[in-house]
């Protein structure tokens, strides 16, 4: 009877990113390089922080094929930006997020201000 090869942490990560995002490890390396190794939101170095693959949250995402899931991947972000920034904005919704930015004075004279009105 053959013994199953013990699955390594890297093997599990490879399977997980394929199943969850439709990405191969080389695609993730390419994204990392395209972003210069920096978080897409705060631009801090990702090698100094824990980071995640960010994707658009769409209905029935888990039922999509890996190839379809890949279309919704947005980039690599640090844990803080994923949970505290993107999470809050996505829960608030686009209009509320733009209104909050306008209220805080972040949008004065920008194209986002014109887009929201």
N, CA and C atoms as a LAMMPS dump frame, in Angstrom:
ITEM: TIMESTEP
0
ITEM: NUMBER OF ATOMS
351
ITEM: BOX BOUNDS ff ff ff
-5.0000000000000000e+02 5.0000000000000000e+02
-5.0000000000000000e+02 5.0000000000000000e+02
-5.0000000000000000e+02 5.0000000000000000e+02
ITEM: ATOMS id mol type element x y z
1 1 1 N 0.836 -1.171 0
2 1 2 C 0 0 0
3 1 3 C 0.894 1.252 0
4 2 1 N 0.62 2.155 -0.908
5 2 2 C 1.401 3.391 -1.006
6 2 3 C 0.945 4.383 0.052
7 3 1 N 1.931 5.063 0.613
8 3 2 C 1.619 6.124 1.571
9 3 3 C 1.451 7.432 0.808
10 4 1 N 0.485 8.176 1.235
11 4 2 C 0.265 9.484 0.639
12 4 3 C 1.385 10.43 1.03
13 5 1 N 1.869 11.188 0.071
14 5 2 C 2.885 12.198 0.353
15 5 3 C 2.262 13.251 1.262
16 6 1 N 2.985 13.588 2.308
17 6 2 C 2.484 14.596 3.239
18 6 3 C 2.409 15.951 2.532
19 7 1 N 1.258 16.569 2.635
20 7 2 C 1.045 17.864 1.988
21 7 3 C 1.774 18.952 2.781
22 8 1 N 2.536 19.764 2.079
23 8 2 C 3.265 20.85 2.736
24 8 3 C 2.388 22.091 2.826
25 9 1 N 2.846 23.036 3.597
26 9 2 C 2.136 24.312 3.731
27 9 3 C 2.014 25.006 2.372
28 10 1 N 3.1 24.938 1.587
29 10 2 C 3.088 25.547 0.254
30 10 3 C 2.089 24.887 -0.67
31 11 1 N 1.965 23.559 -0.572
32 11 2 C 0.981 22.838 -1.388
33 11 3 C -0.434 23.295 -1.043
34 12 1 N -0.704 23.436 0.253
35 12 2 C -2.044 23.874 0.687
36 12 3 C -2.318 25.295 0.193
37 13 1 N -1.307 26.191 0.301
38 13 2 C -1.488 27.572 -0.143
39 13 3 C -1.797 27.603 -1.637
40 14 1 N -1.056 26.811 -2.403
41 14 2 C -1.272 26.758 -3.848
42 14 3 C -2.697 26.309 -4.181
43 15 1 N -3.165 25.28 -3.513
44 15 2 C -4.543 24.805 -3.733
45 15 3 C -5.562 25.847 -3.295
46 16 1 N -5.293 26.476 -2.157
47 16 2 C -6.237 27.467 -1.632
48 16 3 C -6.373 28.684 -2.544
49 17 1 N -5.249 29.212 -3.05
50 17 2 C -5.364 30.401 -3.906
51 17 3 C -6.006 30.053 -5.242
52 18 1 N -5.827 28.81 -5.704
53 18 2 C -6.494 28.405 -6.939
54 18 3 C -8.001 28.297 -6.698
55 19 1 N -8.375 27.622 -5.626
56 19 2 C -9.796 27.418 -5.324
57 19 3 C -10.492 28.745 -4.982
58 20 1 N -9.833 29.583 -4.204
59 20 2 C -10.467 30.822 -3.742
60 20 3 C -10.462 31.948 -4.764
61 21 1 N -9.384 32.037 -5.579
62 21 2 C -9.238 33.193 -6.467
63 21 3 C -8.956 32.854 -7.922
64 22 1 N -8.706 31.589 -8.226
65 22 2 C -8.371 31.206 -9.597
66 22 3 C -6.977 31.657 -9.996
67 23 1 N -6.08 31.769 -9.022
68 23 2 C -4.721 32.253 -9.283
69 23 3 C -3.695 31.154 -9.027
70 24 1 N -2.638 31.182 -9.804
71 24 2 C -1.491 30.314 -9.551
72 24 3 C -0.485 31.115 -8.721
73 25 1 N 0.46 30.449 -8.077
74 25 2 C 1.48 31.198 -7.333
75 25 3 C 2.229 32.192 -8.211
76 26 1 N 2.47 31.833 -9.469
77 26 2 C 3.189 32.748 -10.369
78 26 3 C 2.371 33.993 -10.666
79 27 1 N 1.058 33.863 -10.733
80 27 2 C 0.208 35.037 -10.941
81 27 3 C 0.291 35.976 -9.738
82 28 1 N 0.352 35.402 -8.536
83 28 2 C 0.462 36.216 -7.326
84 28 3 C 1.814 36.93 -7.306
85 29 1 N 2.878 36.209 -7.673
86 29 2 C 4.215 36.824 -7.747
87 29 3 C 4.207 37.973 -8.745
88 30 1 N 3.537 37.783 -9.87
89 30 2 C 3.446 38.836 -10.889
90 30 3 C 2.686 40.05 -10.355
91 31 1 N 1.573 39.822 -9.643
92 31 2 C 0.82 40.929 -9.045
93 31 3 C 1.687 41.686 -8.037
94 32 1 N 2.422 40.937 -7.233
95 32 2 C 3.312 41.527 -6.23
96 32 3 C 4.337 42.434 -6.916
97 33 1 N 4.922 41.934 -7.994
98 33 2 C 5.918 42.714 -8.731
99 33 3 C 5.293 43.954 -9.379
100 34 1 N 4.1 43.804 -9.965
101 34 2 C 3.419 44.94 -10.603
102 34 3 C 3.11 46.039 -9.59
103 35 1 N 2.831 45.648 -8.346
104 35 2 C 2.532 46.628 -7.293
105 35 3 C 3.802 47.107 -6.598
106 36 1 N 4.932 46.647 -7.061
107 36 2 C 6.197 47.048 -6.457
108 36 3 C 6.37 46.532 -5.039
109 37 1 N 5.671 45.437 -4.709
110 37 2 C 5.754 44.873 -3.362
111 37 3 C 5.059 45.705 -2.317
112 38 1 N 4.147 46.574 -2.755
113 38 2 C 3.465 47.497 -1.839
114 38 3 C 1.965 47.238 -1.806
115 39 1 N 1.359 47.574 -0.674
116 39 2 C -0.095 47.477 -0.521
117 39 3 C -0.75 48.428 -1.52
118 40 1 N -1.79 47.963 -2.184
119 40 2 C -2.48 48.779 -3.184
120 40 3 C -3.189 49.989 -2.566
121 41 1 N -3.414 49.979 -1.26
122 41 2 C -4.123 51.084 -0.605
123 41 3 C -3.155 52.037 0.095
124 42 1 N -2.395 51.527 1.051
125 42 2 C -1.54 52.408 1.867
126 42 3 C -0.108 52.521 1.351
127 43 1 N 0.25 51.708 0.407
128 43 2 C 1.586 51.645 -0.221
129 43 3 C 2.714 51.25 0.739
130 44 1 N 2.373 50.677 1.912
131 44 2 C 3.412 50.125 2.787
132 44 3 C 3.961 48.859 2.15
133 45 1 N 5.208 48.528 2.481
134 45 2 C 5.82 47.321 1.941
135 45 3 C 5.084 46.082 2.438
136 46 1 N 4.691 45.221 1.502
137 46 2 C 3.97 44.008 1.874
138 46 3 C 4.874 42.988 2.555
139 47 1 N 6.165 42.993 2.249
140 47 2 C 7.044 42.001 2.864
141 47 3 C 7.232 42.236 4.36
142 48 1 N 6.844 43.398 4.837
143 48 2 C 6.936 43.705 6.267
144 48 3 C 5.629 43.442 7.003
145 49 1 N 4.577 43.094 6.278
146 49 2 C 3.251 42.923 6.87
147 49 3 C 2.613 41.638 6.373
148 50 1 N 1.564 41.207 7.071
149 50 2 C 0.731 40.139 6.545
150 50 3 C -0.154 40.757 5.474
151 51 1 N -0.358 40.052 4.391
152 51 2 C -1.141 40.588 3.286
153 51 3 C -2.125 39.547 2.779
154 52 1 N -3.094 40.015 2.011
155 52 2 C -4.132 39.146 1.452
156 52 3 C -4.372 39.506 -0.007
157 53 1 N -5.007 38.59 -0.703
158 53 2 C -5.448 38.828 -2.075
159 53 3 C -6.849 39.401 -1.974
160 54 1 N -7.028 40.613 -2.451
161 54 2 C -8.335 41.271 -2.374
162 54 3 C -9.129 40.956 -3.623
163 55 1 N -10.427 40.746 -3.435
164 55 2 C -11.311 40.492 -4.571
165 55 3 C -12.643 41.18 -4.338
166 56 1 N -13.33 41.452 -5.419
167 56 2 C -14.653 42.055 -5.347
168 56 3 C -15.627 41.011 -4.819
169 57 1 N -16.465 41.42 -3.898
170 57 2 C -17.453 40.512 -3.331
171 57 3 C -18.713 40.558 -4.189
172 58 1 N -18.98 39.443 -4.863
173 58 2 C -20.15 39.349 -5.739
174 58 3 C -21.013 38.179 -5.296
175 59 1 N -22.261 38.251 -5.657
176 59 2 C -23.212 37.194 -5.306
177 59 3 C -22.766 35.862 -5.915
178 60 1 N -22.867 34.818 -5.13
179 60 2 C -22.531 33.445 -5.539
180 60 3 C -21.073 33.277 -5.951
181 61 1 N -20.186 34.063 -5.365
182 61 2 C -18.757 33.994 -5.689
183 61 3 C -18.202 32.584 -5.487
184 62 1 N -18.578 31.936 -4.395
185 62 2 C -18.04 30.615 -4.085
186 62 3 C -18.425 29.565 -5.113
187 63 1 N -19.503 29.792 -5.824
188 63 2 C -19.967 28.821 -6.826
189 63 3 C -19.298 29.011 -8.19
190 64 1 N -18.574 30.116 -8.369
191 64 2 C -17.926 30.387 -9.649
192 64 3 C -16.737 29.46 -9.862
193 65 1 N -16.4 29.241 -11.122
194 65 2 C -15.199 28.458 -11.444
195 65 3 C -13.969 29.295 -11.101
196 66 1 N -12.807 28.653 -10.903
197 66 2 C -11.596 29.437 -10.621
198 66 3 C -11.297 30.486 -11.691
199 67 1 N -11.538 30.157 -12.943
200 67 2 C -11.286 31.114 -14.021
201 67 3 C -12.2 32.326 -13.911
202 68 1 N -13.466 32.1 -13.504
203 68 2 C -14.398 33.221 -13.338
204 68 3 C -14.034 34.058 -12.116
205 69 1 N -13.59 33.404 -11.037
206 69 2 C -13.205 34.124 -9.827
207 69 3 C -12.046 35.078 -10.095
208 70 1 N -11.128 34.665 -10.948
209 70 2 C -9.943 35.469 -11.259
210 70 3 C -10.327 36.859 -11.761
211 71 1 N -11.449 36.969 -12.456
212 71 2 C -11.881 38.263 -13.006
213 71 3 C -12.176 39.292 -11.911
214 72 1 N -12.444 38.825 -10.69
215 72 2 C -12.833 39.721 -9.608
216 72 3 C -11.683 40.074 -8.66
217 73 1 N -10.488 39.538 -8.92
218 73 2 C -9.326 39.858 -8.089
219 73 3 C -8.901 41.293 -8.383
220 74 1 N -8.701 42.066 -7.303
221 74 2 C -8.331 43.472 -7.467
222 74 3 C -6.858 43.737 -7.209
223 75 1 N -6.262 43.029 -6.28
224 75 2 C -4.858 43.269 -5.978
225 75 3 C -4.474 42.708 -4.631
226 76 1 N -3.272 43.065 -4.187
227 76 2 C -2.746 42.623 -2.903
228 76 3 C -2.786 43.795 -1.934
229 77 1 N -3.314 43.547 -0.756
230 77 2 C -3.411 44.593 0.263
231 77 3 C -2.975 44.039 1.612
232 78 1 N -2.522 44.923 2.48
233 78 2 C -2.154 44.493 3.829
234 78 3 C -3.432 44.191 4.613
235 79 1 N -3.269 43.428 5.674
236 79 2 C -4.42 43.021 6.496
237 79 3 C -5.189 44.231 7.014
238 80 1 N -4.462 45.25 7.484
239 80 2 C -5.121 46.437 8.03
240 80 3 C -6.04 47.075 6.985
241 81 1 N -5.512 47.307 5.792
242 81 2 C -6.322 47.947 4.751
243 81 3 C -7.49 47.068 4.331
244 82 1 N -7.294 45.77 4.319
245 82 2 C -8.374 44.872 3.937
246 82 3 C -9.518 44.928 4.944
247 83 1 N -9.192 44.845 6.218
248 83 2 C -10.233 44.795 7.244
249 83 3 C -10.758 46.173 7.616
250 84 1 N -9.868 47.095 7.871
251 84 2 C -10.284 48.39 8.412
252 84 3 C -10.699 49.394 7.348
253 85 1 N -10.082 49.362 6.192
254 85 2 C -10.405 50.348 5.162
255 85 3 C -11.432 49.781 4.19
256 86 1 N -11.044 48.759 3.446
257 86 2 C -11.964 48.21 2.444
258 86 3 C -13.224 47.629 3.072
259 87 1 N -13.058 46.944 4.193
260 87 2 C -14.219 46.35 4.857
261 87 3 C -15.257 47.396 5.236
262 88 1 N -14.797 48.512 5.803
263 88 2 C -15.721 49.575 6.199
264 88 3 C -16.387 50.22 4.985
265 89 1 N -15.587 50.476 3.963
266 89 2 C -16.126 51.121 2.758
267 89 3 C -17.156 50.216 2.077
268 90 1 N -16.838 48.931 1.943
269 90 2 C -17.765 48.02 1.277
270 90 3 C -19.055 47.87 2.06
271 91 1 N -18.963 47.823 3.398
272 91 2 C -20.187 47.703 4.205
273 91 3 C -21.016 48.977 4.137
274 92 1 N -20.347 50.129 4.06
275 92 2 C -21.062 51.406 4.011
276 92 3 C -21.735 51.627 2.663
277 93 1 N -21.127 51.13 1.603
278 93 2 C -21.662 51.361 0.262
279 93 3 C -20.99 52.558 -0.376
280 94 1 N -21.02 52.593 -1.677
281 94 2 C -20.3 53.605 -2.448
282 94 3 C -20.765 55.031 -2.145
283 95 1 N -22.048 55.244 -2.148
284 95 2 C -22.578 56.601 -1.95
285 95 3 C -22.217 57.107 -0.553
286 96 1 N -22.43 56.29 0.465
287 96 2 C -22.12 56.699 1.839
288 96 3 C -20.615 56.95 1.999
289 97 1 N -19.791 56.124 1.374
290 97 2 C -18.337 56.305 1.466
291 97 3 C -17.907 57.617 0.816
292 98 1 N -18.47 57.934 -0.345
293 98 2 C -18.126 59.19 -1.023
294 98 3 C -18.621 60.377 -0.204
295 99 1 N -19.813 60.266 0.365
296 99 2 C -20.334 61.353 1.203
297 99 3 C -19.457 61.562 2.438
298 100 1 N -18.987 60.478 3.041
299 100 2 C -18.101 60.587 4.209
300 100 3 C -16.794 61.272 3.819
301 101 1 N -16.247 60.906 2.673
302 101 2 C -15.005 61.546 2.203
303 101 3 C -15.232 63.028 1.932
304 102 1 N -16.378 63.355 1.356
305 102 2 C -16.691 64.763 1.094
306 102 3 C -16.837 65.515 2.419
307 103 1 N -17.525 64.903 3.373
308 103 2 C -17.719 65.504 4.689
309 103 3 C -16.368 65.785 5.365
310 104 1 N -15.423 64.874 5.216
311 104 2 C -14.104 65.031 5.817
312 104 3 C -13.201 65.972 5.026
313 105 1 N -13.662 66.424 3.868
314 105 2 C -12.893 67.356 3.053
315 105 3 C -11.87 66.688 2.162
316 106 1 N -11.983 65.377 1.98
317 106 2 C -11.016 64.644 1.167
318 106 3 C -11.263 64.774 -0.325
319 107 1 N -12.443 65.216 -0.737
320 107 2 C -12.776 65.214 -2.158
321 107 3 C -12.867 66.595 -2.789
322 108 1 N -12.583 67.622 -2.073
323 108 2 C -12.726 68.977 -2.608
324 108 3 C -11.918 69.136 -3.892
325 109 1 N -12.639 69.434 -4.97
326 109 2 C -12.007 69.711 -6.257
327 109 3 C -11.493 68.483 -6.998
328 110 1 N -11.879 67.289 -6.595
329 110 2 C -11.408 66.08 -7.287
330 110 3 C -12.486 65.561 -8.221
331 111 1 N -12.089 64.661 -9.099
332 111 2 C -13.045 64.054 -10.028
333 111 3 C -14.039 63.182 -9.288
334 112 1 N -13.666 62.624 -8.138
335 112 2 C -14.608 61.816 -7.352
336 112 3 C -15.778 62.639 -6.858
337 113 1 N -15.516 63.903 -6.526
338 113 2 C -16.598 64.763 -6.053
339 113 3 C -17.622 64.973 -7.168
340 114 1 N -17.154 65.215 -8.378
341 114 2 C -18.085 65.426 -9.494
342 114 3 C -18.841 64.156 -9.807
343 115 1 N -18.179 62.995 -9.692
344 115 2 C -18.801 61.705 -10.002
345 115 3 C -19.924 61.371 -9.023
346 116 1 N -19.785 61.774 -7.754
347 116 2 C -20.747 61.424 -6.721
348 116 3 C -22.004 62.281 -6.773
349 117 1 N -21.95 63.428 -7.411
350 117 2 C -23.114 64.314 -7.43
351 117 3 C -24.051 64.017 -8.561
